Structures are given as C-alpha cells and as structure tokens.
Amino acid sequence: MARKGQASVEQLVISGIALGFIALMFFIAMNYASDSTRISQAKDAVTKLAKGADYVYSLGPGCRERTQISLPKGVQAINFSGNRIHMNLELSSGNTDIFEYTDAPLIGSISEVPGSQEVVISATRSGKVRFGESSLSCTPASVAVSLEQSENASSYFTIENVGEEALCNLTAQIEDGPVSDAVVIGMPPSGLDVAMTAQVYLNFSVPLNKSVDTYSGIATVESQDGSDCSTVVTIFVERYGGPDVYGPIAHSINHTPQKPTATTEILITAFGNDSGTGNSSLAGCQAELDNSGIWNEMDADDGAFDEPEEAVSYELGTIGSGDHVLDIRCIDSELNVGEETSYNFSVEERMLFLIYGSGATYEEELWMEWIDTHESAEGFGWGYDVHTRDEVVSGSVDLREYRAIIMAESPSSDNDLYWDLKSYKDDGRYIVLFGQAMQYGLPNLDASEIPGSIDSTSNSEVRADHYVTIGYTIGETPAITTAADNVYYHSDFIGTNILATSSSQIRATILEGHYIMTFGVEHADRLNTNGNTFAGRVLDYAFMGREQDYIGPQVIDLDYEPDPPFDYDNVTITAIADDSVTGNSAIALCQARLDGGMWYDMNATDGSYDEVTEEVEYSFENLQAGLEHTISVRCYDTFSNLGEEESVSFDVYGNILIITDWHFPSYWEMIWTYWIEEQMVYGNNENYWLYTMARDQDVKSGYTDISLFKIAFIAGYWTTMNMGSALEHYTDEDGGYVLLVGPACYFSSWGWGWWWWWGHIYDDDDINVIDNTHAITTGFSLGNLTIYDTAGQMCSVNFNGDNLAQRMGSSEEVLGENSHVLIWGPMEPDLFNSAGDLMTQRTIDYCINSSTIGED
C-alpha cells in the first residue's frame, strides 16, 4: 500500500510540472502572436506613409493627400527626418525599430496614440513632404509617472519645429481636469527656429488627500500661427506608505433632537474618516440600531462618497422609549471595513412639570418627589423637565416637545397661560391636574363652568369603567388615604366621572375630558397602595391617550376673487384648512403658489394659526392676462404633517374680443388679427392686447359672454349685421367699447342708430385730421396725414358722433367716436406706414383704457 501511495504522489508531481510547462509555452505563444500582429500593423502603417510621401512628392508643391493608418499599442516614437521614416515599437521581448525610406525629404509629425487616424501628407514649396498640418511636434506621445500621495517629481517632453518657418509666441497649458491639481507645466521658449527642439518641463506634486487611482490629462503647446501638439500626461497615484489595508474610522456621532421622545423623528449624524488609515476615498457608511443585525445605508451630506473624509447622516425616524445603542461602520474604496463605533442615547417619554411661581410650592415638590420614586405600570419613563409659568408664556419653552403637562397648582385666572395650555391640549395632548390644580384648571381650560371644591375625606368611590379603574368594581369604595380636607373635586364638569369622593356622581376627584386628566389628592406623600395605583394610571393614561397625528390637513372651499379676473387684477385666493377629520391638530401654516412657482405663506384671516379649522387667504398681485392659470394650496398641522395639495384653475381675461363672421374669419378679419399680434409690444405689455376670437352668432346667442371683455373689435363686412341689441347692451349697460375697423364700417348701420347710411370705399392713402385735441389724434397737425404706403379706406356717411378725421376732399368720416363706439376706416393695416400704426395703436388703447368693464 505504501508503494502505491508513493507512485500516486510522483504521478501528481509529474502532471503538475507538465501542466506548468504547457501553461508557460501557451503564455509565450500568446505574447509572440500579439507581438507579431503589432509588428505587422506597424510595418503596414510605415509603408502607407512612405508611399503617400513619394506620391505627393512626384506631383509637386501644393499636392495633398489623406492617408488612413492604424497604429498598434506600444508606439514609443515616430520620427520623420531626411528621407527616413522611423518608428520605435515596444514589444514583450523588448523594443524594435521599423524603417522605411522615401525619395522625398521629410518633415512633420503625427500622433502616436494607438488606433485609426487620418494623416494629411502635403508637398511644400521648399521641395519637402510634410506629415500632418502642424509645424509643432511633441515627443514622446505620453509621459507617465508613478507617485505616492504627497510625493513630488518632475519630467519633461520635447517639442520640435518640423515646419519651414520659425514659430513665435509659444505657450503651454494643462487642461483642467483630473491631473490639473497635481502637475504644473513649465513655459516653453518664446520662439523656435526651423528644425530646433526644446524641452517643456512637468512638475508633479500629488496632494495627500488625492485618492489612489490613475489620472490622465493633456499637455498642449501652441504657437502664434495656430500650430500645436500635445502629450498625454498620466499619473499613477499610489498609497502613501504602502497599500491601504485598514478601514475608515466612524466618529463624532450625534443625534437630533437631543431629547427625543417616542414621537420624535430622530436624525443621526457622524463622520467617516480614512485619512489616517490609508487615505482612500470612502465608499459608504452604515448604521445598525440595537444590535438588530440590519445595517442601513447612510447618506453622504454632499451627495457622493468620493473623499477620504465624509459627513454622513441617517434618518432613524421614530423609535420606542428607553436606552438605545447605535453602531456605525464605514467602508473605503479598497473595500476595507472599519471598526464599529458605538453610540448610546435614550428616548424618553418626557413630561413638563409646570410650576406657577419662580420656585416650586410644597405641594408641587411632593408630586415631583412622587414621580421620582414611582414607576410606570406600562414601562414608560416618567422623565420630566420643570419650567415656570413665565418661561411658557414668553415662548422660551416649546410645549409641543412634551408628551404631557403636569400641574399641581393653578391660578384662578391667567389668560396668557391658559391660552397656551388650551392650544396644547387642542392638539391632542393631555394635561394632568393634581391636587389644587384641578380647582381652577378645569374652568379655565373649558372643561367646567365653575371652580372646584375641597373635601375632607379619605374614601372615594369608583364611578366608571375606565383604564384607571381596571380591577375595581363600580360602586365600591376602596380606602384611599389622604390628608384630611385635602381632596379636590368638581361637581360640574364636562367629561367622564371616574372616581368620586362620595356616592354622588358629580363630586369627581378623577375625571377625564377635553384631553384633561385629574386626581384631586393634594399631598402625594400620604397615598396608600390604591392611591399610588390610581395616580400612576392617571399619568400612564395621559401618555397612552394622546393620539399621534400622521395625516395632514384638508384644503376645502378653495375659491378666488374677482371672478372672472382681468388683466392686471389682484386675485385673492381663499380656502379653509381643516384637520378635524385627519388628526384634529391645529393648523400650523398654509401656502399657495401660482402656475407651479414658489410657495408663499398664506394669512390666517383671524390673525393667527391656532385652530383645528382655519380660514386662510393670499393675494397674487397684477396677474397678467392668459389662459389656464392654476393656483395650488397646501397646509401643515402642528405635527408637521403636510396635507394633499388642492388646485383651482381660471383664465385671466385679456382686453379684446374679436368678433368674426359666423362661418369662418374673413380675409379682412384675419389681416387685422395678424396686425394686432405683430403690434402687441406697443401696448403696456405683451398681454395688454391679448385677444379672444368668437363667432358673431355665439355673441348674439349669449354663448360667448361679451361682458367679460373691455372692447369688442369688428373688422368684417357682414359680421355686424343684426348685432344691434347685443352690442347696445354691451356699450350702454356693461360699459364696454366697440371698435369698428375697415370693412366693418360699411354695413354697421343695420340694427344700430349710430349713423344712418352705408359707408363708401375709397382708394386713398391719407386722411384729413380735423381735431387734434383728442387722445388719439393729439400731436398730429390738422390737415393732410398720410397713413398708408398705398391702400384704401372705408368712410362712413352721416356718422352720429365726434368727427376726428375724414377723407381728404370730402366730409365723410374716417375716424370718429360716438359714446362707446369708435370707427376707424383703413382697410389693410399690414400696409400702414409709421403714422398709420401709431394712430391705430392709440385707437385700440383708447378703447381699452376708456372701458369700465372689470373695474367694479
């Protein structure tokens, strides 16, 4: 058996040697094949370049050709000098040189970067052949250095003038990028003669905090004539002091707020630092709570893990009360996991013990001592802070931070204090009134109409089935020992009578109502077992009875005024914020925004946010005309819950209603519409002349409400027929203006009393201004005014109104006003000269400014 075992081992050794030899031969063969391929590529490229040079040389100066070549990896240099092309190629077995000779003397340079490239080959006036279009050559094609963090070094590359003329004003630069913070390029000589070379130095200084990685950039040298060349600069940044084998340290762990309760959202913050344990970039940090085995990813505060030191955070949310341990660990880019760092903190169910004076009274001290020496039956930590009445009223104490408020003394009246306490309990938080505090606390907190009284008894009777009375029978009288005359009660209250000092149900010493719990015993040090049980349950119920609000308020009755709004109106948004069915918390804030813009704080109409239901409002000023404006409203409650957003949409009406023929807009109506669009900028703003188009039959039927627009604009021949009643009500009752232009002046007498004859059409390009005191004609001289380059106009006959301008050589009106109606006879506004444009702009603006629609 031993010989067989020895033979097996020998066979395995021989097999291993054979396999190793085969692997070595395979590796050598692969390298040889790779080298052969690269040598073939290099020879092919050099041959193509030589043939291209001989070809353009044979054709003479000015001849150019483009040759496509492919360079292999490992090209160290390509040199063109004399009649020789020389390429130096790095192989696995060492460097090799490849040559090719030409008939032409050669100059120039090409890129040594591997891959395909197109080379320009040209014959120069001096009888040489140039490769490339630049007179500058940079060698080698790349400069690489390997440096540790904080290490310095220098290197250089060589520039050569491969052109036929001297180069001037040479400059050098490193492109902004990954290497620019670790290398400074020296300046080349100011000039370089033909065939001369110079060195450009590179000074490397790697920052200590630069991550271990490979960085590359381009160094470029350029001359005044536009010639340039470049070299790739590569830095291999290595670990300072060797490889990184240690993970980052987590430190400076903290939590906010500093005194969280079980209903507080907790934020964990920390720092991860690898600068002293390898100086690698952090890849992440994780947090684990209470040894759960669940590691939660933390966030980098700057948005990315890419530095050796990072500020990190994790939203822990709400957790149960008690002592907790949080472990944090971090990982670097080398996948080293650092040691866990532990952090201990507590979540307390804290209460506020509110004392009325500057110091605690004897009775208040007794109840604080009782809380300190007893424990919750439900596992709550009865931690509490002590604050005075003045601290609460001044606002230096935020009552919302406390789970419950305890009082053992209360004043007969104090509007400021009781206002704050009522706001607190209206948010669903309990107030516990011990001893004398229930005497005046209940009526001032709206749970009773009268103050309480004091009773000298040591016995009380269970009056209701309640958490406080679990295990006790209703109607029985357990012996609760108290000092004589020191049990307070209420005989008239709003709430549940839990424990009474007599057989009468109305003499309650423990009661609940309006988020108030009471226990009227004044001297807590004299309670027996039953008294201690009741007192503890009163406190526990105050904790358990509070319901956390997780839902934001509703927005209802969202509305706006005026309705409808016009251009440049102030639009007031009104709404009701209601949390009565979504948690019953007070409203903290409402906000409004216009068309998806920024949010603005709304005002509570009663002056303050302090109720479960609030009426709110906000005004957006000077809204410009436009279709489909949308205003959105959202609200928060005092638990910072954000309710759903509600929106209302409306149009802000422009000033002009263009009334068109009932079939489709006519030629005249369209060219006037186009003119309005082109001239909008001449109004007060681009929306001042915003218009809406409507068919005449829709106006007559009332489908389109003409009273929403400041002016009715009509330019068609037939549009005005039978429109009399609709437009007369619009001008006489609504205060709108009608502007008739061009062809509309012809048939407008039908159904109207503004003039009594059809108009006339004339091929005229000027008018006679006969009144230059009107807003439209002011500044124009009386008499002839050319308004057209060439065109015609419609004139009215016997127009019953003020005549501002008429056709030259006649008495027929071209521009006139009759109450809320204006006529303006030119036919084709697209042919207006500057005077015609200005006169028409004034006419429209006059109608808009004179209309009283939208001013109520």
Residue pairs with C-beta under 8 A, 6 or more apart in sequence:
31 92
31 93
34 92
35 91
35 92
35 93
37 72
38 72
38 73
38 74
38 89
38 91
39 72
39 89
39 91
39 96
39 98
41 70
41 71
41 72
42 71
42 72
42 75
42 87
42 89
42 98
43 98
44 69
44 70
45 69
45 70
45 71
45 87
46 85
46 87
46 98
46 99
46 100
47 100
48 67
48 68
48 69
49 67
49 69
49 85
49 100
49 119
49 121
49 131
50 85
50 100
50 101
50 102
52 65
52 67
52 119
52 121
53 85
53 102
53 104
53 106
53 121
53 129
53 131
54 102
54 103
54 104
55 65
55 121
56 63
56 64
56 65
56 104
56 121
56 122
56 123
56 129
57 102
57 103
57 104
57 123
57 129
58 103
59 123
60 123
61 123
61 124
61 125
61 127
62 122
62 123
62 125
63 122
63 123
64 120
64 121
64 122
64 123
65 120
65 121
65 122
66 118
66 119
66 120
66 121
67 118
67 119
67 121
68 116
68 117
68 118
68 119
69 116
69 117
69 119
70 115
70 116
70 117
71 112
71 113
71 114
71 115
71 117
72 89
72 114
73 114
74 89
74 90
74 91
74 114
75 87
75 88
75 89
75 90
75 112
75 114
75 141
76 88
76 89
76 90
76 95
76 112
76 140
76 141
77 86
77 87
77 88
77 112
77 139
77 140
77 141
78 85
78 86
78 87
78 88
78 109
78 110
78 112
79 85
79 86
79 87
79 139
80 106
80 107
80 108
80 109
80 131
80 162
81 106
81 107
82 105
82 106
83 101
83 102
83 103
83 104
83 105
83 106
84 99
84 100
84 101
84 102
84 106
85 99
85 100
85 101
85 102
85 106
86 97
86 98
86 99
87 97
87 98
87 99
88 95
88 96
88 97
88 98
89 95
89 96
89 97
89 98
102 129
104 123
104 127
104 128
104 129
105 127
105 128
105 129
106 128
106 129
106 130
106 131
107 124
107 128
107 129
107 130
107 131
107 162
107 163
107 164
108 129
108 130
108 131
108 132
108 134
108 135
108 137
108 162
108 163
109 131
109 132
109 134
109 136
109 137
109 138
109 139
109 160
109 162
109 229
110 117
110 119
110 131
110 132
111 117
111 141
112 139
112 140
112 141
112 142
113 141
113 232
119 131
119 132
120 131
120 132
120 133
121 129
121 130
121 131
122 129
122 130
122 133
123 129
124 130
124 164
125 164
126 164
128 164
130 162
130 163
134 227
134 228
134 229
135 161
135 162
135 163
135 164
135 165
135 167
135 223
135 225
135 227
136 159
136 160
136 161
136 162
136 163
136 167
136 192
136 221
136 222
136 223
136 227
136 228
136 229
137 159
137 160
137 162
137 229
138 157
138 158
138 159
138 219
138 221
138 229
138 230
138 231
139 157
139 158
139 160
139 231
140 157
140 231
141 231
141 232
142 231
142 232
142 233
142 234
143 155
143 156
143 157
143 202
143 219
143 231
143 232
143 233
143 234
144 233
144 234
144 235
144 236
145 153
145 155
145 204
145 234
145 235
145 236
146 235
146 236
146 238
147 153
147 204
147 206
147 235
147 236
147 237
147 238
148 206
148 237
148 238
148 239
148 240
148 241
149 206
149 207
149 208
149 209
149 210
149 212
149 237
149 238
149 239
149 240
149 279
150 206
150 207
150 208
150 240
151 204
151 206
151 240
152 203
152 204
152 205
152 206
153 204
154 201
154 202
154 203
154 204
155 201
155 202
155 204
156 186
156 199
156 200
156 201
156 202
157 199
157 200
157 202
157 219
157 231
158 197
158 198
158 199
158 200
159 170
159 188
159 192
159 197
159 198
159 199
159 200
159 221
159 229
160 192
160 195
160 196
160 197
161 167
161 192
161 193
161 194
161 195
161 196
161 197
162 195
163 194
163 227
164 194
165 194
165 225
166 191
166 192
166 193
166 194
167 191
167 192
167 223
167 224
167 225
167 227
168 190
168 191
168 223
168 224
168 225
169 190
169 191
169 223
169 224
170 188
170 189
170 190
170 191
170 192
170 221
170 222
170 223
171 187
171 188
171 221
171 222
172 185
172 186
172 187
172 188
172 200
172 219
172 220
172 221
172 222
173 185
173 219
173 220
174 180
174 183
174 184
174 185
174 217
174 218
174 219
174 233
175 217
175 218
175 220
177 217
178 215
178 216
178 217
179 215
179 216
179 217
179 233
179 234
179 235
180 217
181 207
181 210
182 204
182 205
182 206
182 207
182 210
182 215
182 235
182 237
183 202
183 203
183 204
183 205
183 217
183 233
183 235
184 202
184 203
184 205
185 200
185 201
185 202
185 203
185 219
186 200
186 201
186 202
186 203
188 198
188 200
188 221
189 198
192 198
192 223
200 219
200 221
202 219
202 233
204 235
206 235
206 237
208 240
208 275
208 279
209 275
209 279
209 307
209 308
210 237
211 237
211 279
211 280
211 281
211 306
211 307
211 308
211 333
212 237
212 238
212 239
212 244
212 279
212 280
212 333
212 334
213 237
214 234
214 235
214 236
214 237
215 234
215 235
215 237
216 232
216 233
216 234
216 235
217 232
217 233
218 230
218 231
218 232
218 233
219 230
219 231
219 232
219 233
220 228
220 229
220 230
221 228
221 229
221 230
222 228
239 278
239 279
239 280
240 279
243 334
244 274
244 277
244 278
244 279
244 280
244 332
244 334
244 336
245 278
245 334
245 336
246 277
246 278
246 336
246 338
247 274
247 277
247 329
247 330
247 331
247 332
247 336
247 337
247 338
247 339
248 272
248 273
248 274
248 277
248 280
248 282
248 285
248 308
248 330
248 331
248 332
248 336
248 338
249 272
249 273
249 274
249 276
249 277
249 330
249 338
249 339
249 341
250 270
250 271
250 272
250 285
250 328
250 329
250 330
250 338
250 340
250 341
251 270
251 271
251 273
251 341
252 269
252 270
252 271
253 268
253 269
253 270
253 326
253 328
253 341
253 343
254 268
254 269
254 270
255 266
255 267
255 268
255 269
255 316
255 326
255 343
255 345
256 266
256 267
256 269
257 264
257 266
257 401
259 348
259 350
259 401
260 266
260 345
260 347
260 348
261 321
261 347
261 348
261 349
261 350
261 401
261 402
261 403
262 318
262 319
262 320
262 321
262 347
262 349
262 403
263 318
263 403
263 548
264 318
264 347
265 315
265 316
265 317
265 318
266 315
266 316
266 317
266 318
266 319
266 347
267 313
267 314
267 315
267 316
268 287
268 298
268 313
268 314
268 315
268 316
268 326
268 328
269 311
269 312
269 313
270 285
270 298
270 311
270 312
270 313
270 328
270 341
271 309
271 310
271 311
271 312
272 282
272 285
272 309
272 310
272 312
272 328
272 330
272 338
273 308
273 309
274 280
274 281
274 282
274 308
274 309
274 330
274 332
274 338
275 308
275 309
277 332
277 336
277 338
278 332
278 334
278 336
279 308
280 308
280 332
280 333
280 334
280 336
281 305
281 306
281 307
281 308
281 332
281 333
282 300
282 305
282 306
282 307
282 308
282 309
282 310
282 330
282 331
282 332
282 333
283 305
283 331
283 332
283 333
283 335
284 297
284 298
284 305
284 330
284 331
285 297
285 298
285 310
285 312
285 328
285 329
285 330
285 331
286 295
286 296
286 297
286 298
286 328
286 329
286 330
286 331
287 295
287 296
287 298
287 314
287 316
287 326
287 327
287 328
288 294
288 295
288 296
288 326
288 327
288 328
288 329
288 340
289 296
289 316
289 319
289 324
289 325
289 326
290 324
290 325
290 326
291 325
291 327
295 329
296 314
297 314
298 312
298 313
298 314
298 328
299 312
299 313
299 314
300 310
300 311
300 312
301 310
301 311
301 312
301 313
302 310
302 311
308 332
312 330
316 326
319 347
320 347
321 347
321 348
321 349
321 379
321 380
321 381
322 346
322 347
322 381
323 344
323 345
323 346
324 344
324 345
324 346
324 347
325 342
325 343
325 344
326 342
326 343
326 344
326 345
327 340
327 341
327 342
327 343
328 340
328 341
328 343
329 337
329 338
329 339
329 340
329 341
330 337
330 338
331 337
331 338
332 338
346 381
348 381
348 383
349 380
349 381
349 382
349 383
349 403
349 543
350 383
350 384
350 385
350 401
350 402
350 403
351 382
351 383
351 384
351 385
351 402
351 403
351 404
351 405
351 406
351 539
352 384
352 385
352 386
352 387
352 397
352 399
352 402
352 404
352 405
352 406
353 364
353 367
353 368
353 371
353 384
353 385
353 386
353 387
353 406
353 407
354 387
354 388
354 389
354 392
354 405
354 406
354 407
355 361
355 364
355 386
355 387
355 388
355 389
355 409
356 388
356 389
356 407
356 409
356 410
356 411
357 388
357 389
357 409
358 388
358 390
360 368
360 386
361 408
361 409
363 408
363 409
363 435
363 436
363 522
363 523
364 408
364 409
366 408
366 523
366 524
366 525
367 406
367 408
367 434
367 435
367 524
368 384
368 386
369 524
369 525
370 524
370 525
370 527
370 535
371 382
371 384
371 406
371 539
374 382
374 532
374 535
374 536
375 382
375 536
376 382
376 536
376 539
376 540
376 543
377 536
377 537
377 540
378 540
378 543
378 544
380 539
380 540
380 543
382 539
384 406
385 402
387 397
389 414
389 417
391 397
392 399
392 417
392 420
393 416
393 417
393 420
399 405
399 420
399 421
399 423
399 424
399 429
400 424
400 427
400 429
400 638
402 429
403 429
403 542
403 543
403 546
404 429
404 430
404 431
404 432
404 539
404 542
404 543
404 546
405 421
405 424
405 429
405 430
405 431
405 432
406 431
406 432
406 434
406 539
407 431
407 432
407 433
407 434
407 437
407 441
408 434
408 435
408 436
408 437
408 522
409 435
409 436
409 437
410 433
410 436
410 437
410 438
410 439
410 440
410 441
410 444
411 417
411 440
412 440
412 451
413 440
413 444
414 444
418 444
418 445
421 431
421 445
422 445
422 446
423 586
423 610
424 431
425 431
425 445
425 514
425 515
425 516
426 515
426 586
426 611
426 612
427 549
427 585
427 586
427 638
427 639
428 515
428 546
428 547
428 549
428 583
428 584
428 585
429 515
429 546
430 515
430 516
430 517
430 541
430 542
430 543
430 545
430 546
431 441
431 445
431 515
431 516
431 517
431 542
432 516
432 517
432 518
432 519
432 538
432 539
432 542
433 441
433 442
433 516
433 517
433 518
433 519
434 518
434 519
434 520
434 521
434 522
434 524
434 535
435 486
435 488
435 519
435 520
435 521
435 522
435 523
435 524
436 488
436 522
437 518
438 452
438 488
438 490
438 518
438 519
438 520
439 451
439 452
439 453
439 454
439 488
440 451
440 452
441 516
441 518
442 448
442 451
442 452
442 490
442 493
442 516
442 518
443 449
443 450
443 451
445 514
445 516
446 494
446 514
447 493
447 494
447 495
447 513
447 514
447 516
448 490
448 492
448 493
448 494
449 492
450 490
450 491
450 492
452 488
452 489
452 490
452 491
452 520
453 488
453 489
453 490
453 491
454 485
454 486
454 487
454 488
454 489
455 485
455 487
455 488
455 489
455 501
455 502
455 507
455 509
456 484
456 485
456 486
456 487
457 482
457 487
457 501
457 502
458 479
458 480
458 481
458 482
458 484
459 477
459 478
459 479
459 480
459 501
460 477
460 478
460 480
460 487
460 499
460 500
460 501
460 509
460 510
461 475
461 476
461 477
461 499
461 500
461 501
461 502
461 503
462 469
462 472
462 473
462 474
462 475
462 476
462 477
462 478
462 498
462 499
463 474
463 475
463 497
463 498
463 499
463 500
463 505
463 508
464 474
464 496
464 497
464 498
465 474
466 496
466 498
466 512
467 537
467 540
467 541
467 544
468 498
468 499
468 510
468 534
468 537
468 538
468 541
469 498
469 499
470 537
472 478
478 530
479 528
479 530
480 521
480 527
480 528
480 530
480 531
480 534
481 526
481 527
481 528
481 531
482 521
482 522
482 523
482 526
482 527
482 531
483 522
483 523
483 526
486 521
486 522
486 523
487 501
487 509
487 520
487 521
487 522
488 509
488 520
488 522
489 500
489 501
489 507
489 508
489 509
489 520
490 507
490 508
490 511
490 518
491 504
491 506
491 507
491 508
492 506
493 508
493 511
493 513
494 513
494 514
495 511
495 512
495 513
495 514
495 516
496 511
496 512
496 513
497 505
497 506
497 508
497 511
498 508
498 510
498 511
498 512
499 508
499 509
499 510
499 511
499 519
499 534
500 506
500 507
500 508
500 509
501 507
501 509
501 520
508 518
509 518
509 519
509 520
509 521
510 517
510 518
510 519
510 520
510 534
510 538
511 517
511 518
512 518
512 541
512 545
515 545
515 546
517 538
517 541
517 542
517 545
518 538
519 534
519 535
519 538
521 527
521 531
521 535
524 535
527 535
547 583
548 639
549 579
549 582
549 583
549 584
549 585
549 637
549 638
549 639
549 641
550 583
550 639
550 641
551 582
551 583
551 641
551 643
552 579
552 582
552 634
552 635
552 636
552 637
552 641
552 642
552 643
552 644
553 577
553 578
553 579
553 582
553 585
553 587
553 635
553 636
553 637
553 641
553 643
554 577
554 578
554 579
554 581
554 582
554 635
554 643
554 644
555 575
555 576
555 577
555 578
555 590
555 633
555 634
555 635
555 643
555 644
555 645
555 646
556 575
556 576
556 578
556 646
557 574
557 575
557 576
558 573
558 574
558 575
558 633
558 646
558 647
558 648
559 573
559 574
559 575
559 648
560 571
560 572
560 573
560 574
560 631
560 648
560 650
561 571
561 572
561 574
562 569
562 571
562 854
563 650
564 650
564 651
564 652
564 653
564 708
565 571
565 623
565 650
565 652
565 653
566 625
566 652
566 653
566 655
566 710
566 853
566 854
567 623
567 624
567 625
567 652
567 653
567 654
567 655
567 687
567 688
567 690
568 622
568 623
568 624
569 622
569 623
569 652
569 854
570 619
570 620
570 621
570 622
570 623
571 619
571 620
571 623
571 631
571 650
571 652
572 617
572 618
572 619
572 620
573 592
573 602
573 617
573 618
573 619
573 620
573 631
573 633
573 648
574 615
574 616
574 617
575 590
575 602
575 615
575 616
575 617
575 633
575 646
576 613
576 614
576 615
576 616
577 587
577 590
577 613
577 614
577 616
577 635
577 643
578 612
578 613
579 585
579 586
579 587
579 612
579 613
579 637
579 643
580 612
580 613
582 637
582 641
582 643
583 637
583 639
583 641
584 612
585 612
585 637
585 638
585 639
585 641
586 609
586 610
586 611
586 612
586 637
586 638
587 604
587 609
587 611
587 612
587 613
587 614
587 616
587 635
587 636
587 637
587 638
588 609
588 636
588 637
588 638
588 640
589 601
589 602
589 609
589 635
589 636
590 601
590 602
590 604
590 614
590 616
590 633
590 634
590 635
590 636
591 599
591 600
591 601
591 602
591 633
591 634
591 635
592 599
592 600
592 602
592 618
592 620
592 631
592 632
592 633
593 599
593 600
593 631
593 632
594 620
594 623
594 629
594 630
594 631
595 629
595 630
595 631
596 630
596 632
599 634
600 618
601 618
602 616
602 617
602 618
602 633
603 616
603 617
603 618
604 614
604 615
604 616
605 614
605 615
605 616
605 617
606 614
606 615
616 633
616 635
620 631
623 629
623 652
624 652
624 685
624 687
625 652
625 653
625 654
625 655
625 687
625 688
625 690
626 651
626 652
626 687
626 690
627 651
628 649
628 651
629 649
629 650
629 651
629 652
630 647
630 648
630 649
631 647
631 648
631 649
631 650
632 645
632 646
632 647
633 645
633 646
633 647
634 642
634 643
634 644
634 645
634 646
635 642
635 643
636 642
636 643
637 643
653 692
653 708
653 709
653 854
654 687
654 689
654 690
654 691
654 692
654 709
655 688
655 689
655 690
655 691
655 709
655 710
655 711
655 848
655 851
656 676
656 689
656 690
656 691
656 692
656 709
656 710
656 711
656 713
656 844
656 848
657 691
657 692
657 693
657 694
657 699
657 704
657 706
657 708
657 709
657 711
657 712
657 713
658 669
658 672
658 673
658 676
658 691
658 692
658 693
658 694
658 713
658 714
658 715
659 693
659 694
659 695
659 696
659 699
659 712
659 713
659 714
659 719
659 723
660 666
660 669
660 693
660 694
660 695
660 696
660 716
660 719
661 669
661 695
661 696
661 716
661 718
661 719
662 695
662 696
662 697
665 673
665 693
665 716
666 715
666 716
666 717
666 719
666 743
668 715
668 716
668 717
668 742
668 743
668 827
669 715
669 716
669 719
671 828
671 829
671 830
672 713
672 715
672 741
672 742
672 829
673 691
673 693
673 715
674 830
675 829
675 830
675 832
675 840
676 689
676 691
676 713
676 844
679 689
679 837
679 840
679 841
680 686
680 687
680 688
680 689
680 690
682 837
682 841
683 689
683 841
683 844
683 845
683 848
688 848
689 844
689 848
691 713
692 709
694 704
694 706
695 704
696 719
696 720
696 723
698 704
699 706
699 712
699 723
699 726
700 722
700 723
700 726
706 712
706 726
706 727
706 730
706 734
706 736
707 730
707 734
707 736
707 853
708 853
709 736
709 853
710 736
710 737
710 847
710 848
710 851
710 853
710 854
711 736
711 737
711 738
711 739
711 844
711 847
711 848
711 851
712 727
712 730
712 736
712 737
712 738
712 739
713 739
713 741
713 844
714 720
714 738
714 739
714 740
714 741
714 744
714 748
715 740
715 741
715 742
715 743
715 744
716 743
716 744
717 743
717 744
717 746
717 747
718 747
719 744
720 727
720 740
720 744
720 747
720 748
720 750
720 751
720 752
721 747
721 750
721 751
722 750
722 751
723 751
723 752
724 750
724 751
724 752
725 751
727 738
727 752
728 752
730 736
730 738
731 737
731 738
731 819
731 820
731 821
732 820
734 853
735 820
735 851
735 852
735 853
735 855
736 820
736 851
736 853
737 820
737 821
737 822
737 847
737 848
737 850
737 851
738 820
738 821
738 822
739 821
739 822
739 824
739 843
739 844
739 847
740 748
740 821
740 822
740 823
740 824
741 823
741 824
741 825
741 826
741 829
741 840
742 793
742 794
742 824
742 825
742 826
742 827
742 828
742 829
743 794
743 827
745 759
745 794
745 795
745 796
745 823
745 825
746 758
746 759
746 761
746 794
747 758
748 754
748 755
748 759
748 823
749 755
749 756
749 757
749 758
753 800
754 799
754 800
754 801
754 818
754 821
755 796
755 797
755 798
755 799
755 800
755 801
755 818
756 798
756 800
757 796
757 797
757 798
758 797
759 794
759 795
759 796
759 797
759 812
759 825
760 794
760 795
760 797
760 812
761 792
761 793
761 794
761 795
761 827
762 792
762 793
762 794
762 795
762 807
763 791
763 792
764 788
764 792
764 793
764 807
764 808
765 786
765 787
765 788
765 789
765 790
765 791
766 784
766 785
766 786
766 787
766 788
766 808
767 784
767 785
767 787
767 793
767 805
767 806
767 807
767 808
767 814
767 815
768 783
768 784
768 785
768 805
768 806
768 807
768 808
768 809
769 777
769 780
769 781
769 782
769 783
769 785
769 804
769 805
770 782
770 803
770 804
770 805
770 806
771 777
771 802
771 803
771 804
771 805
772 778
772 779
772 780
772 781
772 782
774 802
774 804
774 817
775 842
775 846
776 804
776 815
776 839
776 842
776 843
776 846
777 804
777 805
777 815
777 839
777 842
780 835
780 839
784 808
785 805
785 835
785 839
786 833
786 835
787 826
787 832
787 833
787 835
787 836
787 839
788 826
788 828
788 831
788 832
788 833
788 836
789 831
789 832
789 833
790 831
791 826
791 827
791 828
791 831
792 826
792 827
792 828
793 807
793 814
793 825
793 826
793 827
794 814
794 825
794 826
794 827
795 806
795 807
795 810
795 812
795 813
795 814
795 825
796 812
796 813
796 814
796 816
796 823
796 825
797 812
797 813
799 813
799 816
799 818
799 823
800 818
801 813
801 816
801 817
801 818
801 819
801 821
801 823
802 816
802 817
802 818
803 813
803 815
803 816
804 813
804 815
804 816
804 817
805 813
805 814
805 815
805 816
806 812
806 813
806 814
806 815
807 814
813 823
813 825
814 823
814 824
814 825
814 826
815 822
815 823
815 824
815 825
815 839
815 843
816 822
816 823
820 850
820 851
822 843
822 846
822 847
824 839
824 840
824 843
826 832
826 836
826 840
829 836
829 837
829 840
832 840
